[in-house]
Amino acid sequence: MKQKQREPFRIFGIIATIVMVFIGPVIVSTYYIHLATLVFIYIMATSSLRIVHVSGQISLGHAAFMAIGGYTSAMLAKHLGWSPWCAMPAGAIAAMMCGILIGFPFSRLRTIYFTMASLFFGIMVTNMVGLAPGLTGSWLGLARIPRLFGSSKVPYYYTFLVLTLITLLVLYRIEHSRVGMTLKSVAQSHLAASSRGINEAGIRILALSIGAFFAGLSGGAYAHYAGFISPVTFGVMPSILLLVYLLAGGKRSFAGPIIGTAVLVLVPYVMGEFKGYAPYFQAVVILAVIFLIPEGMTSLFTQIASRVRERQERRRTSKYAS
């Protein structure tokens, strides 16, 4: 009964949040529109990493799929004259195909072995980009990438907002479908899942390919927004940061990547003259999450809400008792 009473308030909160996000460009400056656009891009990337984590794997090379999608999209638009609107999904598909290809050998690896293999994959992709100066600009980067719109950032804001909402909706439906339940069962016990006739390798390849697709899409979005990418843009450190965003927000909650990314991506930009200390602050945040709230920042809101309800129940009980 109480759950039914709280449901309208929860729906109202979600609707109010969406409305505020959509009217944001009307009430804030261009600088904050730029920050929000970056947050949307990285929410897509972190959420795509989570679908891999749901299958029980921890990747340290997920930004490599962003690189594949970003460079494929950028080169198609810059060298072959493709429209960025067609190049972006093509880059996402290229990333997904690479996810399927490496999924066959990687699906047999578990725990730390998969993590190390994913790290080496990320390094390999970065080095391959650096070895093709004619196409990728090598270590100097690829500049003058065709953009989706002109100089105004508002169209990018709304485009990537819609793209992020579509990504979240698709990933949410997948996670709460039979496929999602299968992924979770494989993560809990691959032996039990195999005994039930589940193709463990196949389901892990599926998770990796889905994550690679949306990571490639976010990489293409970044390329056509920034107009410049380099191997450093999608190197090892961005892969580590994606994992940090996921863990800080809460790896078990679907909202974890959203909250973790929004908080930690914005940190360097709101610290002003202390921007150089942002990595240290991010390290403090992740350590605090590990030791104080292991379930992530999303669990903090749940704990606060439960304590508020407990206090309300105590007040009601004491009121009736008196």
C-alpha positions as CSV (number, residue, x, y, z in Angstrom):
1,M,0.0,0.0,0.0
2,K,2.8,2.4,0.9
3,Q,4.6,1.5,-2.3
4,K,1.5,2.5,-4.3
5,Q,1.2,5.8,-2.3
6,R,4.9,6.6,-3.1
7,E,4.6,5.7,-6.8
8,P,2.8,9.0,-7.9
9,F,5.5,11.0,-6.2
10,R,8.3,9.0,-7.9
11,I,6.6,9.5,-11.3
12,F,6.2,13.2,-10.6
13,G,9.9,13.5,-9.7
14,I,11.0,11.7,-12.9
15,I,8.7,13.9,-15.0
16,A,9.9,17.1,-13.3
17,T,13.5,16.1,-13.8
18,I,13.0,15.4,-17.5
19,V,11.2,18.8,-17.9
20,M,14.0,20.6,-16.2
21,V,16.6,18.9,-18.4
22,F,14.7,19.9,-21.5
23,I,14.3,23.6,-20.6
24,G,17.9,23.8,-19.3
25,P,19.4,25.7,-22.3
26,V,16.8,28.4,-21.8
27,I,17.9,29.3,-18.3
28,V,21.6,28.6,-18.3
29,S,24.7,29.9,-20.2
30,T,26.5,28.4,-23.1
31,Y,29.3,27.1,-20.9
32,Y,26.9,24.9,-18.8
33,I,25.2,23.7,-22.0
34,H,28.6,22.5,-23.1
35,L,29.2,20.7,-19.8
36,A,25.8,19.0,-20.0
37,T,26.5,17.9,-23.5
38,L,29.7,16.2,-22.4
39,V,27.8,14.6,-19.5
40,F,25.3,13.1,-22.0
41,I,28.1,11.6,-24.1
42,Y,29.8,10.0,-21.2
43,I,26.5,8.7,-19.7
44,M,26.0,6.8,-22.9
45,A,29.6,5.4,-22.7
46,T,29.4,4.5,-19.0
47,S,25.9,2.9,-19.3
48,S,27.3,0.8,-22.2
49,L,30.1,-0.4,-19.9
50,R,27.5,-1.4,-17.3
51,I,25.8,-3.9,-19.7
52,V,29.2,-5.6,-19.9
53,H,29.5,-5.6,-16.1
54,V,26.0,-7.1,-15.8
55,S,27.4,-10.2,-17.5
56,G,30.0,-10.5,-14.7
57,Q,33.0,-9.0,-16.6
58,I,35.1,-5.9,-15.7
59,S,36.6,-4.1,-18.7
60,L,39.5,-1.7,-18.6
61,G,39.5,-1.1,-22.4
62,H,36.0,0.0,-23.0
63,A,37.1,3.4,-24.4
64,A,38.7,1.5,-27.3
65,F,35.2,0.9,-28.6
66,M,34.6,4.7,-28.4
67,A,37.8,5.1,-30.4
68,I,36.6,2.6,-33.0
69,G,33.3,4.3,-33.4
70,G,34.7,7.8,-33.2
71,Y,37.5,7.3,-35.7
72,T,35.3,5.3,-38.1
73,S,32.7,8.0,-38.1
74,A,35.2,10.8,-38.4
75,M,37.1,9.2,-41.3
76,L,34.0,8.4,-43.2
77,A,32.8,12.0,-42.9
78,K,36.2,13.7,-43.4
79,H,37.8,11.5,-46.1
80,L,34.8,10.0,-47.9
81,G,32.3,12.9,-47.6
82,W,29.7,10.9,-45.7
83,S,27.1,12.8,-43.8
84,P,27.9,12.7,-40.0
85,W,24.3,11.5,-39.5
86,C,25.1,8.4,-41.5
87,A,28.7,8.1,-40.3
88,M,27.8,7.9,-36.6
89,P,25.7,4.8,-36.8
90,A,28.2,3.3,-39.2
91,G,30.9,3.9,-36.5
92,A,28.7,2.3,-33.9
93,I,28.2,-0.8,-36.1
94,A,32.0,-1.0,-36.7
95,A,32.5,-1.0,-32.9
96,M,29.9,-3.7,-32.5
97,M,31.5,-5.9,-35.1
98,C,34.9,-5.5,-33.3
99,G,33.1,-6.4,-30.1
100,I,31.8,-9.6,-31.6
101,L,35.2,-10.5,-33.1
102,I,37.1,-10.1,-29.8
103,G,34.2,-11.6,-27.9
104,F,34.9,-15.0,-29.2
105,P,38.4,-15.3,-27.6
106,F,37.5,-13.0,-24.7
107,S,34.3,-14.8,-23.7
108,R,36.4,-17.8,-22.4
109,L,38.2,-15.5,-20.0
110,R,36.9,-14.6,-16.5
111,T,37.6,-12.1,-13.7
112,I,41.1,-10.7,-13.8
113,Y,42.0,-12.5,-17.0
114,F,39.2,-10.7,-18.9
115,T,40.2,-7.4,-17.3
116,M,43.8,-7.7,-18.4
117,A,42.9,-8.8,-21.9
118,S,40.5,-5.8,-22.2
119,L,43.3,-3.5,-21.1
120,F,45.7,-4.9,-23.7
121,F,42.9,-4.5,-26.3
122,G,42.6,-0.9,-25.4
123,I,46.3,-0.3,-25.7
124,M,46.4,-2.1,-29.0
125,V,43.6,0.0,-30.5
126,T,45.4,3.2,-29.4
127,N,48.7,2.1,-30.9
128,M,47.0,1.1,-34.2
129,V,45.5,4.6,-34.4
130,G,48.9,6.1,-33.9
131,L,50.4,4.0,-36.7
132,A,48.1,5.3,-39.4
133,P,49.0,9.0,-39.9
134,G,47.4,9.3,-43.3
135,L,44.0,8.3,-42.0
136,T,43.9,9.1,-38.3
137,G,46.4,11.9,-38.0
138,S,48.5,9.6,-35.8
139,W,49.4,10.9,-32.3
140,L,48.8,14.5,-33.4
141,G,45.1,13.8,-33.7
142,L,42.4,14.1,-36.4
143,A,41.2,17.7,-36.8
144,R,38.5,19.4,-38.8
145,I,36.0,16.6,-38.4
146,P,32.7,17.6,-40.0
147,R,30.1,18.6,-37.4
148,L,26.5,17.9,-37.0
149,F,25.5,21.5,-36.6
150,G,27.1,25.0,-36.7
151,S,28.7,26.8,-33.8
152,S,25.6,26.9,-31.6
153,K,25.7,24.3,-28.8
154,V,22.0,24.1,-28.2
155,P,21.2,21.7,-31.1
156,Y,24.0,19.4,-29.8
157,Y,22.5,19.5,-26.3
158,Y,19.0,18.4,-27.5
159,T,20.3,15.9,-30.0
160,F,22.6,14.1,-27.5
161,L,19.9,14.4,-24.8
162,V,17.5,12.5,-27.0
163,L,20.3,10.1,-28.1
164,T,21.1,9.5,-24.4
165,L,17.5,8.9,-23.5
166,I,17.1,6.4,-26.3
167,T,20.3,4.6,-25.2
168,L,19.1,4.4,-21.6
169,L,15.7,3.2,-22.7
170,V,17.1,0.4,-24.9
171,L,19.6,-0.7,-22.2
172,Y,16.9,-0.6,-19.6
173,R,14.6,-2.8,-21.7
174,I,17.4,-5.2,-22.4
175,E,18.4,-5.5,-18.7
176,H,14.8,-6.1,-17.6
177,S,14.1,-8.6,-20.3
178,R,14.8,-12.3,-20.5
179,V,18.2,-11.5,-22.0
180,G,19.0,-9.4,-19.0
181,M,18.0,-12.1,-16.5
182,T,20.2,-14.5,-18.4
183,L,23.2,-12.1,-18.2
184,K,22.7,-11.8,-14.4
185,S,22.5,-15.5,-14.0
186,V,25.7,-16.0,-15.9
187,A,27.3,-13.4,-13.7
188,Q,26.2,-15.1,-10.5
189,S,27.3,-18.6,-11.5
190,H,28.5,-19.6,-14.9
191,L,28.5,-23.2,-13.9
192,A,24.9,-23.1,-12.8
193,A,23.9,-21.2,-15.9
194,S,25.7,-23.8,-18.1
195,S,24.0,-26.6,-16.3
196,R,20.7,-25.0,-17.3
197,G,21.6,-25.1,-21.0
198,I,22.6,-21.4,-21.2
199,N,25.3,-20.6,-23.8
200,E,27.6,-18.7,-21.5
201,A,30.1,-17.7,-24.2
202,G,27.3,-16.6,-26.5
203,I,25.6,-14.4,-23.9
204,R,28.9,-12.8,-22.9
205,I,29.6,-12.0,-26.6
206,L,26.1,-10.5,-26.9
207,A,26.7,-8.2,-23.8
208,L,30.1,-7.1,-25.2
209,S,28.7,-6.4,-28.6
210,I,25.8,-4.3,-27.2
211,G,28.1,-2.4,-25.0
212,A,30.5,-1.8,-27.9
213,F,27.7,-0.5,-30.1
214,F,26.6,2.2,-27.7
215,A,30.2,3.0,-26.8
216,G,31.0,3.5,-30.5
217,L,27.9,5.7,-30.8
218,S,29.1,7.9,-28.0
219,G,32.6,8.0,-29.5
220,G,31.1,9.2,-32.8
221,A,29.0,11.8,-31.0
222,Y,32.1,13.1,-29.3
223,A,34.1,13.3,-32.5
224,H,31.4,15.3,-34.4
225,Y,30.9,17.5,-31.4
226,A,34.5,18.4,-30.5
227,G,35.7,18.3,-34.2
228,F,39.0,16.8,-33.0
229,I,40.0,13.5,-31.6
230,S,43.4,11.8,-30.8
231,P,44.6,8.5,-29.3
232,V,44.7,10.2,-25.9
233,T,41.0,11.0,-26.2
234,F,40.1,7.3,-26.0
235,G,43.2,5.9,-24.3
236,V,43.7,3.8,-21.2
237,M,42.9,6.6,-18.7
238,P,39.4,7.3,-20.2
239,S,38.7,3.6,-19.9
240,I,39.7,3.7,-16.2
241,L,37.5,6.8,-15.7
242,L,34.5,5.1,-17.2
243,L,34.9,2.3,-14.7
244,V,35.4,4.8,-11.9
245,Y,32.1,6.6,-12.9
246,L,30.3,3.2,-12.8
247,L,31.7,2.2,-9.5
248,A,31.1,5.6,-7.9
249,G,27.5,5.8,-9.0
250,G,26.7,2.2,-8.2
251,K,27.4,-0.8,-10.3
252,R,24.2,-2.6,-9.2
253,S,21.8,0.3,-10.0
254,F,20.7,1.3,-13.5
255,A,20.9,4.9,-12.4
256,G,24.5,4.4,-11.1
257,P,26.3,5.4,-14.4
258,I,24.0,8.5,-14.7
259,I,24.8,9.8,-11.2
260,G,28.4,8.8,-11.1
261,T,29.1,10.3,-14.5
262,A,27.2,13.5,-13.8
263,V,29.1,14.1,-10.6
264,L,32.6,13.1,-11.6
265,V,32.6,14.6,-15.1
266,L,31.6,18.0,-13.7
267,V,34.2,18.0,-10.9
268,P,37.1,19.4,-13.0
269,Y,34.9,22.2,-14.4
270,V,33.5,23.4,-11.1
271,M,36.8,23.5,-9.2
272,G,37.9,26.7,-11.0
273,E,41.5,27.5,-10.2
274,F,41.9,24.2,-8.4
275,K,41.1,22.2,-11.6
276,G,44.6,20.6,-11.4
277,Y,43.6,18.9,-8.2
278,A,40.5,17.3,-9.8
279,P,42.0,13.8,-10.2
280,Y,42.9,13.8,-6.4
281,F,39.3,14.8,-5.6
282,Q,38.0,12.0,-7.8
283,A,40.3,9.6,-6.1
284,V,38.9,10.7,-2.7
285,V,35.4,10.3,-4.0
286,I,36.0,6.7,-5.2
287,L,37.8,5.7,-2.0
288,A,34.9,7.2,0.1
289,V,32.5,5.2,-2.0
290,I,34.5,2.0,-1.6
291,F,34.8,2.2,2.2
292,L,31.6,4.1,3.2
293,I,29.0,3.3,0.6
294,P,30.1,0.2,-1.4
295,E,26.9,0.2,-3.3
296,G,27.6,3.6,-4.8
297,M,26.1,7.0,-4.6
298,T,22.7,5.8,-5.6
299,S,22.5,3.7,-2.5
300,L,23.1,6.9,-0.5
301,F,19.8,8.3,-1.7
302,T,18.1,5.0,-0.8
303,Q,19.6,5.1,2.7
304,I,18.5,8.7,3.2
305,A,15.0,7.9,2.1
306,S,14.7,4.8,4.3
307,R,15.9,6.8,7.3
308,V,13.4,9.5,6.7
309,R,10.6,6.9,6.5
310,E,11.9,5.3,9.7
311,R,11.7,8.6,11.5
312,Q,8.2,9.2,10.2
313,E,7.1,5.8,11.4
314,R,8.6,6.5,14.8
315,R,6.8,9.8,15.1
316,R,3.5,8.1,14.1
317,T,4.1,5.3,16.6
318,S,5.0,7.7,19.4
319,K,2.0,9.9,18.5
320,Y,-0.4,6.9,18.7
321,A,1.2,5.7,21.9
322,S,0.7,9.0,23.6
